């Protein structure tokens, strides 16, 4: 019998996150899609439950048990307005969600990072992403999947001049990026969403896995042969009963103290 999954998505109003939510809701593999968002989604579905929360105020009981957490949080320096606000969205909030998810017994955390993420990078953006990855690894999830796309393309509600120019330039040179340079090709948000779903269901079954753009571009759900029904009566999945069950135990509670977050290098 097919296992009906549940998902928790944060960052669902962004380009990738919104595409992912729609994909999961339309998927036969998922029975429930829970979202934590600061503002409402322009989308509704019977499987979808949206909790409106400020990320500074998220508590333990805001985290529903799920098979995996999809973290699609991210912003730009221009939109954030300052390094402090940028680090809140791209560093502090993902760590907060991860700590609460680990304590809830969620075993798989899937996060969007960035190509070139490195905590020792000279580039500020890449350094923040690298430090996020390092902190998540230290949390010791049973399974951590890091997605490192290159420039993300798609129709945004907001205009980003730099990304728009970059996307057009990369579209022209993408065919020239071959061999090791394939990972620098731009990638559509819809494809990243598909890749994250594939990672959740059919990804590498290992403690830590990192996926680069060239690998993400090739990911698709495998074709599934239609199974013959094994009973005359329809099987009704009781999601409420599953939610009432005790979550699997965790090795140790993750105590997340915002005051103890290492200050980001201001170089």
N, C-alpha and C positions, 0 to 999 in steps of 0.2 A: 504494500500500500504506500502511496506517495506521502512523504512527510510534508505537512503544511507548515510553512515557516512564518516567523514574525520578524519585522525589521524596525529599527529605530533610526531615524534620519535627522541629523542636525545640519543646518545650512540649506534648508529646502527651498528658500526663496532665491538662491543663486542659480547661475546658468546650469551647472552640473546637477546640483541638488534637486532642482525642479524637474529636470528630465528624468532623474533617477526615481523620484516619487511616482511619477506617472508610469514609468516602466514597471516598477514593483507592483503597483495597484492593478495593472493589466496582466500581471503574471499569474499563471496557474500555480506557481510554487509558493506564493505568499498568501496567507490568510488574513494577515493584519499588517498595516503599515502605520507606525506611530511617528509623529513629527513633533519636535520642540522648535518653536519659532518665535521670533520677536514680533512678527506681524503676520496677518492672515495670508493664506495661499489663495491664488486665483484659480482654484481647482478643488473639486470635491469628488469623493468616491465612497462607496459603501465600506470599503476596507480601511479607509483613511480616518485617523484620529489626530487632530492637531491641538497641541497644548501651547497657548500663548504665554510665553515667559520671557522675562529679562534674564540674560545669561548670568548676570551678577547675583541673581536671586534663586537660581536653580537649587532644589533640594533633593534628597534621596528619593522621596515618593513621587517625584516627577519622572523618574526613570522606570518605564515599563520593561518587564523582562522581554528579551528578544534573542534571536539566534545570533544576530550580529548588529553592530552599530556602524552606520555609514556616516563619517564625519566629513562634510563638504564645506566647512566654514572657511571663509577667506575674504579678504578685502584688498584694497590698494592703498598706498600711502596718501594719494590725493583724496580719496573718499574718506579715509580715516581721519585725516587732518593733522595727525601727529604720530610720532613713533610710539608713544605710550598707548594711544588708541589702536594703532595697528597691531601692537603686540598683544593687546587684550583679545582681539578677534582671532588672530592667527596663531597665538601661542597659549595664552592663559585659558581661554574658553575651551579649546579642544582638550587641554589637560584636565580641566574641571569635569567635563563630560566623561572622559576616559576613566577618571578615578571613581566617579559615581557608578559607571557601568561595570567596572571591575568588582566593586563591592556588591553590586546587584547579581553577580554571578554570570554576566554575559561574557562568553568566552572568545569572541572574535571582534576585533576593532579594526575597521577599514578606514583609512584616512587619506585625503588628498594632500600631498605635499607639493613638491615642485622639482623640475629638472634642475640638477646642480645643487640641491640641498646639501649643505655642509656647514657644521657649526664653526669651522675655522675659516670659512670663506671671507674674502675681502668685501664681497658684496653683501650689504645689509640684509636684503630680502632673503638671499640664499642662506645667510647665517641664522636668521630667525627660524626658517624652515628646518635647518639642520639641528638646531637646539630642540625644536619640537620633537623631531624624530628620536633624538637621544633620550629625552625625558620619557617618551612613550615606551621605548625599549626597556628602560629601567623599571617601568611599572610591571613588567613580567606578565603580560597577558598570555593565556594559553595559545592564542594565535593573534598575531599582529601583521596586517597587510598594509604596506605603504605604496601608494600610487603616486608616481612622479611624472606627470604629463609635461609636455613642452607648452607652447602657447596654445591656449584653449580658444576655439572659435565657435561662433553661434550667434543667434539674434538676441541681443541684450535689450532690456528695457531702458538702460542708461547708455549714453555714448561715452566711450573711452577712446580718446584720440590716439594715444600711444598704441593700444592694443589693436585698434582698427587699422592703423598704418602697418603695424607689424604683421597682422594677419594677411593683409593684401600682399606684402612683400614675400612672406613665407609661402603663400599659395603659388606664387610665380616660381620660386626656387625649390619647392618641395620635390619635384621630380629629379632635381640634381643632387639631392641629399641621399646618398646611397651608402651601403656598407655600414660602418660604425656611426655615420652621421644620420642614419634613419631616425634615431631617437630624438633628433632636433626638429623633425617635421611637426608642423602644427597639427592639432587633433581636435575634431569636433566634440563639443560637450556631450552630445548624444552617444558618441562612441565610448567616452569615458564612463558614462552611466551604464552602458551595456557591459563594459569590462568589469565594473565593480560588482554587478550582479553575477557575472560569470565567476569572479574571484570568490564571492560568497558561497556559491553552490558547488563549483567545480575547480576552485583554485588549488594552489599548492598546499598540501596538508602538512605544513611545517610551522614552527613557532614564529619565525620571522621571514617574511617574503617581501621583496621589493620589485615593483613592476615599472619599467620604463615605457616611454611613449610608443616605441616601435613594437613592443610586445602588446601593449594595450590596443593598438590599432588592429591587431589580428584577432582579437578575442570576439567570440560569438557563442551563443548558446548552442550546444550540440543538438542535432536532430534526435527526437525521442520517438521511438515506435509506439503506436497506440496500443495500450494494453487492453486485453479482453476483460470485461467485468467478471469478478469472481463471486458476485452475489447479486441476487435479483433486487434486493432492497438498496436504496441509495444510502451511502454512508454520509452522515452529517457530522462535520467537524465541530466539536464543542470547544470553542476557543476560551470561553469563560472558565471551563473546568481546568484547562491547562494553566491559565493565569493564577488559579488558586493553589496550584501545586507549589511546593517549596522549591526555590531555585537551587541549582547545584552549589555545593559549598565551595568557598574560595580558600586559597592557602592562607591568606592573611588580609586583614582590612587595609585598604589603601587610605591613609590619612592625608588629605590634600589641604595644605595650609597656604593660602595665597601669599601670606607674609614671608613664607620661606622660598618663594620662587626666586631663583637667582636673577638679579638684575641683568638685563640684556646689555651686552657690550655696546657702548654708544659711539664706537668708531664710525 
